[in-house]
Amino acid sequence: DYMLVGGDFNIHMESVNSFSSELEQLTASYGLHQIIHQPTHANGGTIDLLFENSNILDPSTIQVKSQCNLSDHYPILCSTKNILVNLKKPKVISVRDLKTIDKDLLSSNILEAVSCFELHDQFHDSCLDFFNKLNDTLDLHAP
């Protein structure tokens, strides 16, 4: 998995102290390393940080825009390398409320649905047709 964590941490990473050491240890425990090594604040100091775990950022694109004076914090710009992302479709689990079904009506509708059932040349097609008729009937009673 790829992970980027960034923001205004207000911890001066350019100096070694208990806060910077703790943050370094915490992020390292998640496999993250800090990639901004220049001042990010108008008063000096590297307090706006960007951590990553997979070298997905292109180092040649990392820029701290110190000439931007819209804030006392400088914007950090960067680009990711081309990465392949596996976009798996989420598994959908649906449930039916079977407790409130009128069982007599359902039974009657099932008998009606399968009474017009015809066998196909292929057994698989017959099973599929039968299943679809049952499923359509159940959809009427418990969508």
Secondary structure as GFF3:
##gff-version 3
##sequence-region A 1 143
A	DSSP	beta_strand	4	8	.	.	.	ID=ss1
A	DSSP	alpha_helix	18	29	.	.	.	ID=ss2
A	DSSP	beta_strand	33	34	.	.	.	ID=ss3
A	DSSP	beta_strand	48	52	.	.	.	ID=ss4
A	DSSP	three_ten_helix	59	61	.	.	.	ID=ss5
A	DSSP	beta_strand	63	64	.	.	.	ID=ss6
A	DSSP	beta_strand	76	77	.	.	.	ID=ss7
A	DSSP	alpha_helix	103	115	.	.	.	ID=ss8
A	DSSP	alpha_helix	123	141	.	.	.	ID=ss9
###
